[in-house]
Amino acid sequence: MDNLFILLLLPVLGALVLAFVRQAKTAKQLALLLSLVTLACTIPFWVGFVPDASMQFEQRFAWIPALGIHFHIGIDGISLPLVLLTNGLIPLIILAAFNYDYKGGFYALVLFMQAGLLLVFTALDAFAFYVGWEVALIPIYFICALWGGENRIRVTLKFFIYTFLGSLFMLVAIIYLHLQVPSGDYALASFYQLALDSGTQRWIFWAFFLAFAIKMPIFPFHTWQPDTYTEAPTAGTMLLAGIMLKMGVYGVIRWLIPVAPLGFAAYGQLALVLCVIGVVYASIIAFRQQDVKRLVAYSSIAHVGLIGAGVFAWNVQGVQGAIIQMVNHGINVVGLFFVLDIVIRRLGTRELAAMGGIAKPAPALAVMFLILVMGAVGLPLTNGFIGEFLLLLGIYEYGIWYAAFGGLTLILGAVYMLRLYQNSMLGDVNAQTAVFPDVKGTEWAVLTILVVLVVGIGVYPKSLLDVSEAAVTDLIDKVNLINK
């Protein structure tokens, strides 16, 4: 089955069903089943995908014809990896939430958010893209506000205001671009064909950039992220870090740079500098953290800063590195937050100083955590290595000093991640960690799958790189031709 519309509809239908389920056990089992069905329906798109520059599996029908709005969706080599990431991680995130007694409403919000994410990654109409962008925001707001930590209301409100205001700037730009299209539609292809003057493209660049930079987040638009990641329930943190922040990077690749190439020519270097500053800044802050969730939250800012720098370098190596690293970062960060969730639930604390020696009573957890940490710091034969290598190569082609400072993420990342591992897993046990239970039940399934992905992609990244290469090369060539 290769009907893309059905792939987007399945999570919506699943959310509607789960909204009425009141028993926690039934809700979690049904949510897992529905997410696995969606994942199974994703496989034909991967198997049937032809790795060229064309848009495939397109579907289009009139949505609001009087306003030129069409529901137009499709997949190419840039969007397919993110569709696979979304539908692959959702079952794992649901399975990771089995340790909590969430009822159907929680899982309904997760699946509804999945539908919004899929629409963002497949939309070929700016109105549909914006609807997906906002639809993905609403469920995660309620997930964090209803099931978050002690300061969840204040933190979640800040997150909502940040992202919503950024989205309004993008909406203004979308409406303006729509008014310039001779056919009066919102089609991505129509936006690409607009020949706007440099001054117009400059403000359009910033209107889109603010929305995407907040979502990623890029320095200095990151201030909502550490608090939100820390206060959100673990499943919410996984959704935010594993999938949602990729919306911003994808938006830069698909919408920002190709729609406003002259604006990118004027301000792309500044955007790249902000990304590199974020790499160094977040890495230094991460090293000083004692709260383990905040440590990984700041590490996520550093990793996304490098991904953003690779995109703004705008060459094949940088953009391809960004695409594969978005997938790798999603896998690694979900694994890291899940391990920390296991530790926090068992010990009742997020403080690193209260941990230590967990590897002795829980060797299986320690081994799996170590593999995830190695993937996060980009050691060879793990998934993070090929992504960071391509990113740094792309940034090096743009400028050696940008690569030198961006490359600090390898050194600083190893410092704070190995410090996290050493202080939590190694050393002497204390009264609490001496009786720490090892991995059990669904924890085995989640961690085993994530570890296999870390090693599998690290050993054989070609399958993902082949998917994106033609589409990336074609898009870069088109933008560079305009900027010559």
One Martini backbone bead per residue (centre of mass of N, CA, C, O) as a GRO file, in nm:
protein
  484
    1MET     BB    1   0.092   0.039   0.027
    2ASP     BB    2   0.107   0.390  -0.137
    3ASN     BB    3  -0.080   0.579   0.041
    4LEU     BB    4  -0.015   0.879   0.181
    5PHE     BB    5  -0.282   0.965   0.309
    6ILE     BB    6  -0.316   0.716   0.491
    7LEU     BB    7  -0.058   0.761   0.658
    8LEU     BB    8  -0.182   1.027   0.788
    9LEU     BB    9  -0.461   0.905   0.891
   10LEU     BB   10  -0.395   0.683   1.100
   11PRO     BB   11  -0.318   0.859   1.353
   12VAL     BB   12  -0.590   1.003   1.372
   13LEU     BB   13  -0.766   0.755   1.417
   14GLY     BB   14  -0.611   0.655   1.664
   15ALA     BB   15  -0.666   0.905   1.841
   16LEU     BB   16  -0.976   0.882   1.846
   17VAL     BB   17  -0.982   0.609   1.988
   18LEU     BB   18  -0.797   0.671   2.244
   19ALA     BB   19  -0.970   0.904   2.374
   20PHE     BB   20  -1.181   0.657   2.493
   21VAL     BB   21  -0.956   0.534   2.671
   22ARG     BB   22  -0.929   0.445   3.029
   23GLN     BB   23  -0.735   0.211   3.023
   24ALA     BB   24  -0.403   0.176   3.048
   25LYS     BB   25  -0.342  -0.105   2.929
   26THR     BB   26  -0.511  -0.074   2.671
   27ALA     BB   27  -0.384   0.188   2.565
   28LYS     BB   28  -0.088   0.092   2.525
   29GLN     BB   29  -0.148  -0.149   2.336
   30LEU     BB   30  -0.304   0.006   2.118
   31ALA     BB   31  -0.089   0.218   2.052
   32LEU     BB   32   0.126   0.018   1.959
   33LEU     BB   33  -0.036  -0.114   1.734
   34LEU     BB   34  -0.094   0.144   1.566
   35SER     BB   35   0.206   0.223   1.523
   36LEU     BB   36   0.284  -0.042   1.374
   37VAL     BB   37   0.095  -0.005   1.137
   38THR     BB   38   0.224   0.256   1.034
   39LEU     BB   39   0.505   0.134   0.994
   40ALA     BB   40   0.419  -0.084   0.790
   41CYS     BB   41   0.306   0.140   0.583
   42THR     BB   42   0.603   0.259   0.527
   43ILE     BB   43   0.770   0.041   0.376
   44PRO     BB   44   0.672   0.076   0.075
   45PHE     BB   45   0.813   0.353   0.039
   46TRP     BB   46   1.100   0.244   0.066
   47VAL     BB   47   1.094   0.013  -0.141
   48GLY     BB   48   0.958   0.206  -0.382
   49PHE     BB   49   1.193   0.387  -0.389
   50VAL     BB   50   1.354   0.622  -0.605
   51PRO     BB   51   1.691   0.744  -0.615
   52ASP     BB   52   1.597   1.050  -0.694
   53ALA     BB   53   1.483   1.390  -0.762
   54SER     BB   54   1.200   1.312  -0.734
   55MET     BB   55   0.863   1.324  -0.672
   56GLN     BB   56   0.681   1.093  -0.470
   57PHE     BB   57   0.365   0.989  -0.401
   58GLU     BB   58   0.167   1.184  -0.508
   59GLN     BB   59  -0.091   1.407  -0.366
   60ARG     BB   60  -0.398   1.578  -0.490
   61PHE     BB   61  -0.636   1.817  -0.352
   62ALA     BB   62  -0.894   2.009  -0.301
   63TRP     BB   63  -0.960   2.215  -0.024
   64ILE     BB   64  -0.962   2.554  -0.090
   65PRO     BB   65  -1.020   2.680  -0.388
   66ALA     BB   66  -1.087   2.988  -0.340
   67LEU     BB   67  -0.773   3.009  -0.198
   68GLY     BB   68  -0.560   2.800  -0.331
   69ILE     BB   69  -0.600   2.529  -0.162
   70HIS     BB   70  -0.395   2.235  -0.125
   71PHE     BB   71  -0.361   1.886  -0.082
   72HIS     BB   72  -0.007   1.848  -0.097
   73ILE     BB   73   0.183   1.547  -0.135
   74GLY     BB   74   0.523   1.408  -0.073
   75ILE     BB   75   0.826   1.219  -0.172
   76ASP     BB   76   1.174   1.230  -0.102
   77GLY     BB   77   1.511   1.212  -0.011
   78ILE     BB   78   1.455   1.421   0.227
   79SER     BB   79   1.181   1.306   0.364
   80LEU     BB   80   1.203   0.996   0.410
   81PRO     BB   81   1.392   0.978   0.664
   82LEU     BB   82   1.176   1.134   0.847
   83VAL     BB   83   0.946   0.937   0.819
   84LEU     BB   84   1.100   0.696   0.934
   85LEU     BB   85   1.169   0.822   1.204
   86THR     BB   86   0.887   0.880   1.308
   87ASN     BB   87   0.761   0.582   1.267
   88GLY     BB   88   0.996   0.443   1.437
   89LEU     BB   89   0.982   0.604   1.720
   90ILE     BB   90   0.693   0.592   1.827
   91PRO     BB   91   0.686   0.296   1.932
   92LEU     BB   92   0.924   0.339   2.132
   93ILE     BB   93   0.792   0.564   2.300
   94ILE     BB   94   0.550   0.398   2.386
   95LEU     BB   95   0.711   0.166   2.515
   96ALA     BB   96   0.859   0.353   2.723
   97ALA     BB   97   0.564   0.432   2.860
   98PHE     BB   98   0.486   0.158   3.016
   99ASN     BB   99   0.590   0.259   3.310
  100TYR     BB  100   0.320   0.411   3.277
  101ASP     BB  101  -0.028   0.524   3.359
  102TYR     BB  102  -0.143   0.590   3.079
  103LYS     BB  103  -0.394   0.702   2.903
  104GLY     BB  104  -0.549   0.758   2.606
  105GLY     BB  105  -0.491   1.065   2.586
  106PHE     BB  106  -0.187   1.053   2.561
  107TYR     BB  107  -0.170   0.873   2.297
  108ALA     BB  108  -0.343   1.060   2.124
  109LEU     BB  109  -0.135   1.292   2.121
  110VAL     BB  110   0.096   1.140   1.990
  111LEU     BB  111  -0.054   1.067   1.721
  112PHE     BB  112  -0.131   1.357   1.645
  113MET     BB  113   0.160   1.452   1.624
  114GLN     BB  114   0.244   1.257   1.402
  115ALA     BB  115   0.064   1.379   1.184
  116GLY     BB  116   0.199   1.659   1.183
  117LEU     BB  117   0.484   1.567   1.111
  118LEU     BB  118   0.414   1.429   0.840
  119LEU     BB  119   0.306   1.685   0.704
  120VAL     BB  120   0.566   1.847   0.712
  121PHE     BB  121   0.745   1.621   0.547
  122THR     BB  122   0.515   1.623   0.283
  123ALA     BB  123   0.458   1.905   0.211
  124LEU     BB  124   0.364   2.104  -0.106
  125ASP     BB  125   0.206   2.311   0.077
  126ALA     BB  126   0.207   2.586   0.273
  127PHE     BB  127  -0.057   2.544   0.426
  128ALA     BB  128  -0.009   2.250   0.509
  129PHE     BB  129   0.255   2.305   0.655
  130TYR     BB  130   0.136   2.497   0.871
  131VAL     BB  131  -0.065   2.303   0.991
  132GLY     BB  132   0.143   2.089   1.079
  133TRP     BB  133   0.310   2.277   1.258
  134GLU     BB  134   0.072   2.335   1.464
  135VAL     BB  135  -0.028   2.048   1.525
  136ALA     BB  136   0.243   1.957   1.666
  137LEU     BB  137   0.223   2.164   1.910
  138ILE     BB  138  -0.035   2.101   2.075
  139PRO     BB  139   0.022   1.818   2.202
  140ILE     BB  140   0.294   1.890   2.347
  141TYR     BB  141   0.173   2.093   2.535
  142PHE     BB  142  -0.018   1.893   2.690
  143ILE     BB  143   0.192   1.686   2.774
  144CYS     BB  144   0.359   1.887   2.948
  145ALA     BB  145   0.122   2.019   3.121
  146LEU     BB  146  -0.003   1.737   3.241
  147TRP     BB  147   0.292   1.545   3.277
  148GLY     BB  148   0.483   1.716   3.415
  149GLY     BB  149   0.642   1.895   3.625
  150GLU     BB  150   0.636   2.135   3.862
  151ASN     BB  151   0.709   2.372   3.620
  152ARG     BB  152   0.523   2.324   3.362
  153ILE     BB  153   0.354   2.579   3.307
  154ARG     BB  154   0.573   2.794   3.271
  155VAL     BB  155   0.748   2.639   3.060
  156THR     BB  156   0.526   2.576   2.847
  157LEU     BB  157   0.444   2.867   2.790
  158LYS     BB  158   0.715   2.957   2.680
  159PHE     BB  159   0.726   2.754   2.449
  160PHE     BB  160   0.465   2.842   2.307
  161ILE     BB  161   0.533   3.140   2.257
  162TYR     BB  162   0.783   3.106   2.094
  163THR     BB  163   0.668   2.922   1.862
  164PHE     BB  164   0.420   3.092   1.783
  165LEU     BB  165   0.561   3.357   1.706
  166GLY     BB  166   0.743   3.234   1.490
  167SER     BB  167   0.504   3.135   1.311
  168LEU     BB  168   0.385   3.415   1.236
  169PHE     BB  169   0.611   3.505   1.053
  170MET     BB  170   0.573   3.277   0.850
  171LEU     BB  171   0.280   3.341   0.773
  172VAL     BB  172   0.334   3.614   0.646
  173ALA     BB  173   0.521   3.506   0.423
  174ILE     BB  174   0.320   3.310   0.292
  175ILE     BB  175   0.106   3.520   0.214
  176TYR     BB  176   0.289   3.692   0.038
  177LEU     BB  177   0.370   3.472  -0.165
  178HIS     BB  178   0.084   3.406  -0.258
  179LEU     BB  179   0.033   3.701  -0.380
  180GLN     BB  180   0.273   3.654  -0.607
  181VAL     BB  181   0.121   3.431  -0.736
  182PRO     BB  182  -0.039   3.406  -1.032
  183SER     BB  183  -0.229   3.145  -0.947
  184GLY     BB  184  -0.296   3.163  -0.628
  185ASP     BB  185  -0.110   2.971  -0.464
  186TYR     BB  186   0.086   2.735  -0.225
  187ALA     BB  187   0.301   2.614  -0.387
  188LEU     BB  188   0.622   2.525  -0.378
  189ALA     BB  189   0.686   2.558  -0.683
  190SER     BB  190   0.583   2.853  -0.696
  191PHE     BB  191   0.786   2.971  -0.496
  192TYR     BB  192   1.044   2.892  -0.654
  193GLN     BB  193   0.959   3.080  -0.919
  194LEU     BB  194   1.008   3.329  -0.779
  195ALA     BB  195   1.125   3.677  -0.864
  196LEU     BB  196   1.261   3.825  -0.619
  197ASP     BB  197   1.395   4.061  -0.460
  198SER     BB  198   1.639   4.104  -0.228
  199GLY     BB  199   1.479   4.261  -0.010
  200THR     BB  200   1.246   4.060   0.016
  201GLN     BB  201   1.418   3.802   0.078
  202ARG     BB  202   1.533   3.900   0.346
  203TRP     BB  203   1.267   3.906   0.516
  204ILE     BB  204   1.185   3.616   0.451
  205PHE     BB  205   1.422   3.480   0.580
  206TRP     BB  206   1.357   3.581   0.876
  207ALA     BB  207   1.071   3.468   0.901
  208PHE     BB  208   1.161   3.170   0.874
  209PHE     BB  209   1.405   3.155   1.066
  210LEU     BB  210   1.263   3.202   1.337
  211ALA     BB  211   1.089   2.949   1.332
  212PHE     BB  212   1.327   2.740   1.295
  213ALA     BB  213   1.528   2.831   1.522
  214ILE     BB  214   1.339   2.774   1.761
  215LYS     BB  215   1.286   2.468   1.704
  216MET     BB  216   1.571   2.334   1.708
  217PRO     BB  217   1.775   2.521   1.847
  218ILE     BB  218   1.922   2.839   1.799
  219PHE     BB  219   2.141   3.051   1.866
  220PRO     BB  220   1.945   3.256   2.094
  221PHE     BB  221   1.664   3.047   2.070
  222HIS     BB  222   1.707   2.823   2.331
  223THR     BB  223   1.581   2.893   2.626
  224TRP     BB  224   1.337   2.681   2.632
  225GLN     BB  225   1.467   2.392   2.621
  226PRO     BB  226   1.588   2.289   2.895
  227ASP     BB  227   1.327   2.320   3.063
  228THR     BB  228   1.139   2.146   2.888
  229TYR     BB  229   1.303   1.880   2.891
  230THR     BB  230   1.297   1.856   3.205
  231GLU     BB  231   0.971   1.884   3.261
  232ALA     BB  232   0.908   1.677   3.080
  233PRO     BB  233   0.815   1.399   2.995
  234THR     BB  234   0.993   1.160   2.853
  235ALA     BB  235   0.817   1.131   2.600
  236GLY     BB  236   0.823   1.435   2.536
  237THR     BB  237   1.128   1.462   2.506
  238MET     BB  238   1.152   1.259   2.273
  239LEU     BB  239   0.974   1.418   2.075
  240LEU     BB  240   1.135   1.679   2.073
  241ALA     BB  241   1.431   1.562   2.017
  242GLY     BB  242   1.381   1.326   1.806
  243ILE     BB  243   1.170   1.508   1.603
  244MET     BB  244   1.072   1.812   1.621
  245LEU     BB  245   1.346   1.965   1.559
  246LYS     BB  246   1.352   1.865   1.254
  247MET     BB  247   1.157   2.072   1.138
  248GLY     BB  248   1.360   2.306   1.120
  249VAL     BB  249   1.571   2.181   0.934
  250TYR     BB  250   1.376   2.107   0.706
  251GLY     BB  251   1.277   2.397   0.652
  252VAL     BB  252   1.547   2.506   0.552
  253ILE     BB  253   1.581   2.311   0.310
  254ARG     BB  254   1.285   2.336   0.171
  255TRP     BB  255   1.214   2.662   0.223
  256LEU     BB  256   1.416   2.885   0.285
  257ILE     BB  257   1.650   2.868   0.071
  258PRO     BB  258   1.480   2.824  -0.200
  259VAL     BB  259   1.284   3.077  -0.159
  260ALA     BB  260   1.551   3.263  -0.033
  261PRO     BB  261   1.846   3.284  -0.185
  262LEU     BB  262   1.925   3.589  -0.145
  263GLY     BB  263   1.896   3.586   0.161
  264PHE     BB  264   2.104   3.362   0.204
  265ALA     BB  265   2.345   3.515   0.077
  266ALA     BB  266   2.333   3.743   0.302
  267TYR     BB  267   2.271   3.541   0.589
  268GLY     BB  268   2.408   3.256   0.603
  269GLN     BB  269   2.666   3.318   0.765
  270LEU     BB  270   2.529   3.411   1.024
  271ALA     BB  271   2.380   3.146   1.077
  272LEU     BB  272   2.635   2.973   1.101
  273VAL     BB  273   2.759   3.122   1.340
  274LEU     BB  274   2.529   3.060   1.540
  275CYS     BB  275   2.567   2.756   1.531
  276VAL     BB  276   2.863   2.747   1.634
  277ILE     BB  277   2.812   2.889   1.899
  278GLY     BB  278   2.616   2.670   2.005
  279VAL     BB  279   2.820   2.444   2.024
  280VAL     BB  280   3.008   2.571   2.238
  281TYR     BB  281   2.813   2.675   2.451
  282ALA     BB  282   2.655   2.406   2.513
  283SER     BB  283   2.903   2.236   2.589
  284ILE     BB  284   2.991   2.400   2.835
  285ILE     BB  285   2.723   2.380   2.991
  286ALA     BB  286   2.707   2.068   3.002
  287PHE     BB  287   2.964   2.025   3.181
  288ARG     BB  288   2.813   2.180   3.441
  289GLN     BB  289   2.607   1.964   3.484
  290GLN     BB  290   2.394   1.775   3.729
  291ASP     BB  291   2.156   1.748   3.551
  292VAL     BB  292   2.098   1.500   3.328
  293LYS     BB  293   1.878   1.628   3.144
  294ARG     BB  294   2.026   1.897   3.091
  295LEU     BB  295   2.276   1.780   2.964
  296VAL     BB  296   2.130   1.654   2.714
  297ALA     BB  297   1.996   1.915   2.623
  298TYR     BB  298   2.263   2.066   2.556
  299SER     BB  299   2.371   1.853   2.361
  300SER     BB  300   2.148   1.898   2.152
  301ILE     BB  301   2.224   2.186   2.077
  302ALA     BB  302   2.505   2.115   1.970
  303HIS     BB  303   2.421   1.911   1.748
  304VAL     BB  304   2.226   2.107   1.596
  305GLY     BB  305   2.436   2.317   1.531
  306LEU     BB  306   2.593   2.136   1.336
  307ILE     BB  307   2.363   2.077   1.145
  308GLY     BB  308   2.306   2.372   1.068
  309ALA     BB  309   2.588   2.432   0.953
  310GLY     BB  310   2.569   2.224   0.723
  311VAL     BB  311   2.333   2.360   0.578
  312PHE     BB  312   2.462   2.658   0.547
  313ALA     BB  313   2.693   2.557   0.363
  314TRP     BB  314   2.566   2.438   0.100
  315ASN     BB  315   2.641   2.124   0.049
  316VAL     BB  316   2.637   1.799   0.001
  317GLN     BB  317   2.778   1.711   0.262
  318GLY     BB  318   2.622   1.889   0.465
  319VAL     BB  319   2.326   1.799   0.397
  320GLN     BB  320   2.365   1.497   0.419
  321GLY     BB  321   2.466   1.505   0.708
  322ALA     BB  322   2.207   1.630   0.824
  323ILE     BB  323   2.010   1.403   0.754
  324ILE     BB  324   2.156   1.162   0.895
  325GLN     BB  325   2.183   1.314   1.174
  326MET     BB  326   1.887   1.334   1.239
  327VAL     BB  327   1.850   1.035   1.270
  328ASN     BB  328   2.076   0.981   1.477
  329HIS     BB  329   1.984   1.178   1.695
  330GLY     BB  330   1.710   1.052   1.746
  331ILE     BB  331   1.815   0.781   1.846
  332ASN     BB  332   2.016   0.872   2.069
  333VAL     BB  333   1.832   1.062   2.244
  334VAL     BB  334   1.620   0.852   2.314
  335GLY     BB  335   1.816   0.659   2.455
  336LEU     BB  336   1.925   0.853   2.672
  337PHE     BB  337   1.650   0.930   2.803
  338PHE     BB  338   1.573   0.639   2.877
  339VAL     BB  339   1.804   0.574   3.066
  340LEU     BB  340   1.748   0.813   3.258
  341ASP     BB  341   1.465   0.721   3.333
  342ILE     BB  342   1.549   0.463   3.472
  343VAL     BB  343   1.731   0.594   3.684
  344ILE     BB  344   1.526   0.795   3.808
  345ARG     BB  345   1.312   0.586   3.895
  346ARG     BB  346   1.505   0.421   4.084
  347LEU     BB  347   1.635   0.683   4.254
  348GLY     BB  348   1.477   0.974   4.258
  349THR     BB  349   1.700   1.127   4.066
  350ARG     BB  350   1.902   1.383   3.868
  351GLU     BB  351   2.162   1.365   4.023
  352LEU     BB  352   2.488   1.281   3.963
  353ALA     BB  353   2.600   1.261   4.263
  354ALA     BB  354   2.386   1.012   4.333
  355MET     BB  355   2.559   0.838   4.166
  356GLY     BB  356   2.706   0.520   4.099
  357GLY     BB  357   2.790   0.190   4.015
  358ILE     BB  358   2.567   0.061   3.817
  359ALA     BB  359   2.730  -0.160   3.657
  360LYS     BB  360   2.728  -0.384   3.873
  361PRO     BB  361   2.405  -0.444   3.897
  362ALA     BB  362   2.383  -0.320   3.566
  363PRO     BB  363   2.534  -0.430   3.291
  364ALA     BB  364   2.334  -0.402   3.054
  365LEU     BB  365   2.284  -0.100   3.082
  366ALA     BB  366   2.581  -0.010   3.056
  367VAL     BB  367   2.632  -0.117   2.768
  368MET     BB  368   2.404   0.036   2.621
  369PHE     BB  369   2.487   0.317   2.712
  370LEU     BB  370   2.767   0.316   2.581
  371ILE     BB  371   2.672   0.294   2.287
  372LEU     BB  372   2.507   0.556   2.290
  373VAL     BB  373   2.744   0.740   2.362
  374MET     BB  374   2.918   0.671   2.113
  375GLY     BB  375   2.710   0.779   1.911
  376ALA     BB  376   2.700   1.075   2.025
  377VAL     BB  377   3.032   1.117   1.977
  378GLY     BB  378   3.126   0.964   1.703
  379LEU     BB  379   3.222   0.683   1.676
  380PRO     BB  380   3.340   0.445   1.510
  381LEU     BB  381   3.073   0.232   1.408
  382THR     BB  382   2.873   0.460   1.444
  383ASN     BB  383   2.625   0.672   1.350
  384GLY     BB  384   2.770   0.952   1.428
  385PHE     BB  385   3.021   0.951   1.242
  386ILE     BB  386   2.917   1.005   0.949
  387GLY     BB  387   2.767   1.265   1.010
  388GLU     BB  388   3.003   1.435   1.129
  389PHE     BB  389   3.193   1.405   0.892
  390LEU     BB  390   3.014   1.545   0.677
  391LEU     BB  391   2.970   1.809   0.823
  392LEU     BB  392   3.271   1.893   0.849
  393LEU     BB  393   3.330   1.881   0.548
  394GLY     BB  394   3.125   2.095   0.463
  395ILE     BB  395   3.236   2.323   0.648
  396TYR     BB  396   3.525   2.320   0.535
  397GLU     BB  397   3.444   2.414   0.248
  398TYR     BB  398   3.349   2.692   0.358
  399GLY     BB  399   3.547   2.689   0.631
  400ILE     BB  400   3.800   2.620   0.845
  401TRP     BB  401   3.709   2.775   1.108
  402TYR     BB  402   3.431   2.655   1.132
  403ALA     BB  403   3.536   2.364   1.165
  404ALA     BB  404   3.709   2.406   1.414
  405PHE     BB  405   3.472   2.493   1.602
  406GLY     BB  406   3.272   2.265   1.532
  407GLY     BB  407   3.478   2.030   1.619
  408LEU     BB  408   3.450   2.067   1.932
  409THR     BB  409   3.217   1.863   1.971
  410LEU     BB  410   3.400   1.612   1.988
  411ILE     BB  411   3.550   1.691   2.247
  412LEU     BB  412   3.327   1.802   2.437
  413GLY     BB  413   3.134   1.563   2.407
  414ALA     BB  414   3.323   1.353   2.529
  415VAL     BB  415   3.349   1.483   2.805
  416TYR     BB  416   3.042   1.499   2.903
  417MET     BB  417   2.956   1.204   2.834
  418LEU     BB  418   3.178   1.053   2.996
  419ARG     BB  419   3.107   1.184   3.260
  420LEU     BB  420   2.824   1.070   3.277
  421TYR     BB  421   2.909   0.774   3.271
  422GLN     BB  422   3.112   0.763   3.502
  423ASN     BB  423   2.921   0.888   3.737
  424SER     BB  424   2.689   0.663   3.694
  425MET     BB  425   2.838   0.367   3.630
  426LEU     BB  426   3.086   0.421   3.788
  427GLY     BB  427   3.242   0.330   4.059
  428ASP     BB  428   3.098   0.360   4.354
  429VAL     BB  429   2.870   0.243   4.549
  430ASN     BB  430   2.563   0.294   4.700
  431ALA     BB  431   2.280   0.238   4.868
  432GLN     BB  432   2.109   0.255   4.599
  433THR     BB  433   2.296   0.125   4.367
  434ALA     BB  434   2.338  -0.165   4.493
  435VAL     BB  435   2.004  -0.224   4.414
  436PHE     BB  436   2.004  -0.202   4.110
  437PRO     BB  437   1.808  -0.272   3.856
  438ASP     BB  438   1.794  -0.418   3.575
  439VAL     BB  439   1.695  -0.482   3.287
  440LYS     BB  440   1.337  -0.491   3.191
  441GLY     BB  441   1.123  -0.592   2.977
  442THR     BB  442   1.067  -0.330   2.766
  443GLU     BB  443   1.356  -0.223   2.793
  444TRP     BB  444   1.489  -0.427   2.614
  445ALA     BB  445   1.353  -0.361   2.346
  446VAL     BB  446   1.430  -0.064   2.316
  447LEU     BB  447   1.745  -0.086   2.351
  448THR     BB  448   1.803  -0.298   2.134
  449ILE     BB  449   1.704  -0.141   1.889
  450LEU     BB  450   1.885   0.111   1.926
  451VAL     BB  451   2.159  -0.036   1.918
  452VAL     BB  452   2.126  -0.159   1.637
  453LEU     BB  453   2.106   0.117   1.493
  454VAL     BB  454   2.376   0.235   1.574
  455VAL     BB  455   2.544   0.006   1.437
  456GLY     BB  456   2.411  -0.031   1.159
  457ILE     BB  457   2.457   0.260   1.050
  458GLY     BB  458   2.763   0.265   1.105
  459VAL     BB  459   2.830   0.025   0.907
  460TYR     BB  460   2.556   0.105   0.703
  461PRO     BB  461   2.490   0.419   0.551
  462LYS     BB  462   2.414   0.391   0.243
  463SER     BB  463   2.103   0.372   0.242
  464LEU     BB  464   2.060   0.674   0.327
  465LEU     BB  465   2.245   0.823   0.124
  466ASP     BB  466   2.108   0.724  -0.140
  467VAL     BB  467   1.831   0.856  -0.095
  468SER     BB  468   1.944   1.178  -0.082
  469GLU     BB  469   2.152   1.266  -0.301
  470ALA     BB  470   1.987   1.360  -0.553
  471ALA     BB  471   1.804   1.572  -0.411
  472VAL     BB  472   2.029   1.746  -0.295
  473THR     BB  473   2.184   1.815  -0.554
  474ASP     BB  474   1.948   1.950  -0.704
  475LEU     BB  475   1.882   2.176  -0.498
  476ILE     BB  476   2.162   2.309  -0.486
  477ASP     BB  477   2.189   2.377  -0.787
  478LYS     BB  478   1.945   2.568  -0.804
  479VAL     BB  479   2.042   2.778  -0.596
  480ASN     BB  480   2.328   2.837  -0.715
  481LEU     BB  481   2.224   2.947  -0.987
  482ILE     BB  482   2.091   3.202  -0.865
  483ASN     BB  483   2.364   3.308  -0.703
  484LYS     BB  484   2.553   3.373  -0.966
   0.00000   0.00000   0.00000
